[in-house]
Amino acid sequence: MSDHGSLPAELASLLPGWLPAQRWFAGKDRPIDEVRPATLTVVTDGDPQLVHAVVDVVQGDRTEPYQLLIGRRLSGSPEVASTAWLGEGLYEASGDADLTTVLLDGMAAGSDIGPLRFAAEPGVSLDAGLRARPITAEQSNTSLVYGGQYILKLFRKLSPGTNKDLLLHRALQEAGCKHVARVVGSFSGELAGAPATMGMLQEFLPDAVDGWAMATTSVRDLLADPERHADEAGGDFAGESERLGAAVAEVHADLASALGTEPADRDELDRTVQAMTRRLDQVAAVVPELAPHAPALRAAFEAVRAEVSPVSLQYIHGDLHLGQVLRTVGGWLLLDFEGEPAAPVAERHALRSPLRDVAGMLRSFDYAAHQLLIGPPDGPEVAGHAMEWARRNRAAFCAGYARAGGPVGDPLAHANLLRAFELDKAVYEVAYEHANRPDWLAVPLAAIARSTDGGE
């Protein structure tokens, strides 16, 4: 590491107390033992200064690398959130528009700065000099919008090689897929001496609306008019759910065409059952409310061994829900193909059944239907309306997927496997809500109870 004065020691001292408060930090489940600056690259010198940092966060037997943009000012004050400040004159600079313009400029010019490699995609000419604003809703990463034209995703927790999000977007783009935003640039650095993706630049779609906002607005409209059924409410979402199902099926088909498939043999089904049972045991040991459902869950997972329909494995989205899709004037787009942020890199890159994505979206419809009921209990009529909305939209999504001819055909034809994937996802949600949003724990627990009691 080149000499950066006191910065390595400052970061090692300040970051253990600062990182746990950041939404994108994935290590909130245990204390930080140490933060070790791995590479520090001066991107712009002077006042203000921008330093690109990769730091290793040590938590017990786990060490994970994270990407930071460090700003230092001797005079003046940047317009950044109060939570960005690390110490006097030192701050996380992803929200500083005076500094982040250099990232876009680097991609436009094809610059190399120390170990950092900036590039536009082949055949793309980028507009430089645009100022950026951060999107505050991002969770596991940080996204910057440049002048309403581009959006740059900064990957926070890093992994070696080409990030899966960039890899799959490029493959889908090459396949002519109409359900992803175009990749126009990227930049990479080094991780333990090997190349690693640091950021991905795409076209920004300013008029797009995310699926979660649309779905929850539909639920709110229905619950505000209890005299109507889900198919009568003015905000009925079922048509969009069907179109979304078709879009997901087409993305799966394009991924299969671009990157290939593998058959799932009996050993693969056994490994799937073992993994789901292992997760169940781990979560039930921590969340006592799950334990009464464990026998029925194990039975649902064991039923996968009896699957007789052919099942193929391929690259999938891996973390699909209503917050990962956008509705544009041209149709639905899928975002964020990294996979489940908490999963190991090898697991995120593993070939999986497309039914896992279907199950994730079905769970998201359940969340959208019931999130307005969190808190004091509502009457059975309100809960019944929410359940009616969920059933209608889940059915519409599956119908759209089947109509578009995705790799698994009609998802409902694989009832045992789809149900197991849904329940496995709900067990994951139980663990997440227990650790992060205890008030939401009732949503996945209620879904598990309905499914295992024969109520769905």
Secondary structure, 3 states (H helix, E strand, C coil): CCCCCCHHHHHHHHHHHHHHHCCCCCCCCCCCCEEEEEEEEEEECCCCEEEEEEEEEEECCEEEEEEEEEEECCCCCCCCCHHHEEECCEEEHHHCHHHHHHHHHHHHHCCEECCEEEEECCCCCCCCCCCEEECCCCCCCEEEEECCCEEEEECCECCCECCHHHHHHHHHHHCCCCCCCCEEEEEEEEECCEEEEEEEEEECCCCCEEHHHHHHHHHHHHHCCCCCCCCCCCCCCHHHHHHHHHHHHHHHHHHHHHHCEEECCHHHHHHHHHHHHHHHHHHHHHCHHHHHHHHHHHHHHHHHHHCCCCCEEECCCCCCCHHHEEEECCEEEECCCCCCCCCCHHHHHCCECCHHHHHHHHHHHHHHHHHHHCCCCCCHHHHHHHHHHHHHHHHHHHHHHHHHCCCCCCHHHHHHHHHHHHHHHHHHHHHHHHHHCHHHCHHHHHHHHHHHCCCC
